[in-house]
Amino acid sequence: MHVYKLKYHKNNVMLIAMIGFPLLFISLVMYCIFGLFTSLSEGMVLMLVFLSIVSMALMLFWVTKTLVFVRSEVLIGDDGIGFKLKSTSLLYRRTDFFSGWENVSRVTELFDNNNGGYYYQIEFKHPNFVANFNPVNDLEAEADRFFSELEHYQENYHIGSQLPLNGKLQPSNSF
């Protein structure tokens, strides 16, 4: 079995964080403005709103970097694939997971517009979820080795995939 250091995230957790945290933060700011500070001048209200927007942006940046994208160790071998999160995160209940290849339904390599590199999606059947793995900064070569080994197991165990073709995802004929 080989161990790779990658960043792990789930799309639904990222969506919840990107919508839930701002809604919670805005609700708190609106409560403070309209419930607690009713006698503030317009200038003070504008200053409070501006500071809350800057604070919310910084908070979202921090949440994304520390709670959504977490470092993990991914184990891959003939038995299957698994991961263990290197740090705890309030947003992930499952901190370690292992699955045999028969439980993997799809493997996809996708281009990440934000970082200019690729990330890898693995869809599991039971429990049904999709895990995303990004390269850790300065460890892109390790992520490439991971995906090469993942492609090897994908071919040997006839796992479905979607491969990028002309900028669009096309199902492969790996069945």
N, C-alpha and C positions, 0 to 999 in steps of 0.2 A: 504494500500500500504506500502511496506517495501522499505527502502533506503539502498543501499549497497555502500561502498567505494571500487572502483576497478580502475585499470589502463585500459585505452582505447587505441586501435590503429587499424589502417586499414593496411592490407598487401600491397596494392598498394602505400600508402603513405610511408611505410617503404622501398619499392623497389625504389621508386623515390628518396628518401633521400639517400639511399645507393649507387645509381648510379649517380644521378644528382649532389650532392654536390662534390664528388671527381672529376667528369669531369669538373665542373666549377672551382674548385681549381687548378687542373692540368693545365687547359687552362690559368689561370691567371699566374701561375708560369712559364709556357713555354713562355708566352708573355714577362714576365719580363726578363727571361734568354736570349731569342733570339732577343727581340726587344729593350730592354732598356739597358741591361748590356752586350753589345757585346764584350767589352774589358776585361772581367774577366778571370783570370787564371783558369786552370783546377781544382785546389784545391778549389778555391772559388765557382766554379760551383758545384762541388761535395758537398761542405758544404751547399750551398743553396738548393740543391736537398734533402739532408738528413734532413735539418731543415723543409723543406716543407712537407716531408713525415711524420715526427713526428707531425707537426702542423695539417696535414690533419687527422691523426689518432685521435688526441685529439678533433678536431672539430667534427668528426663523433661520437665519444663517447658522447660528449655534446649534439649534435643534437638528438641522439637516446634517451638519458635520459630525455631531456627537451621538445623536439618538437614532437617526434614520439609517445612515450609512455607518455600520459598525464593522470593525475588523473581525475576521474569522479565520479559522484553519479549516480547510476543506480536505477531506480524506477521499481518495479515489483509488479503487482497486478492483480485482475480479469479483469480490463479494458485492460491491455496490459503491454508493457515494454517500458521504455524510459531511456534516459541518458542525463546528463548535464555535460559538461566539466568544471572542477574547475578552469582552467586557460586557457587563450587564447593561440593559437598556430598558427603560420603562415601557417602551413601545413593542417589545417582542416577548411573548410568553415562552416561546420555544427557544432555548439557548443551545441545545444540541439536538442533532437529528441524524439518523442513519437509515438508508433505504437500499434494498436490493435493486438491481437493474430492471427487474420485472415491474417495479412500481414507478419507473420513470416513463412518462408518456411522450415527452417532447424536449428537445434541446435546440436552442436558438442562439445564434450570434447576432447581436444588434449593434449598430453604430450609435455612440453617445455624442450628440451634438455639443453638449456642454464641455466635455473633456477632450474631444477630438480623438477618442479611441473606441474600442469595442468593449461591450460587456456581454455576459453570458446568462441566458435564462434557462432554467431547468424546471419543468413542470412535473409534479408528482401526482400520482393517482389517489393514494390513501395515506395520509390525509391530503385532500385536494388543495394544493397551493403551488405558487410559482415563486421560486427563489432566484434572485438576481445576484450575480457576482461580478464585481468590478475589480480591475487591478488596483493594488495599493500603489501610491506614488512611488516612483523609482523601482517598481517591481513588475514592469510590463512584460519582461521576458518570462518571468514565472507564470504570469497569466497566459501567455502564448503556449507555454509547455502544458499548462492545465488544459487549455482548449484542444490541443493536439491529442492529449491522452483521452479527453472526453470524446473526441471524434472517433478514436479507436474503439472505445466501448460502445459508442452509438452504432457503429457499423457491425460490431460483433453481436450485439444484443438486439439489433433491428429496432432501434428507438427512432421514432418520428422526429423530423426536424423541419425547420424553416430556414432557408438560406437566403441571404440578400442577393438579389439579382436586379441590376439596373435601378438600384435605389428602392425597390419594392420587395416585400417579402413574398417568396414563392414556396409552396410546399414542395419538399423533395420526394423523390420516388425511392425511399429507403425501405419500404415495406416489401 
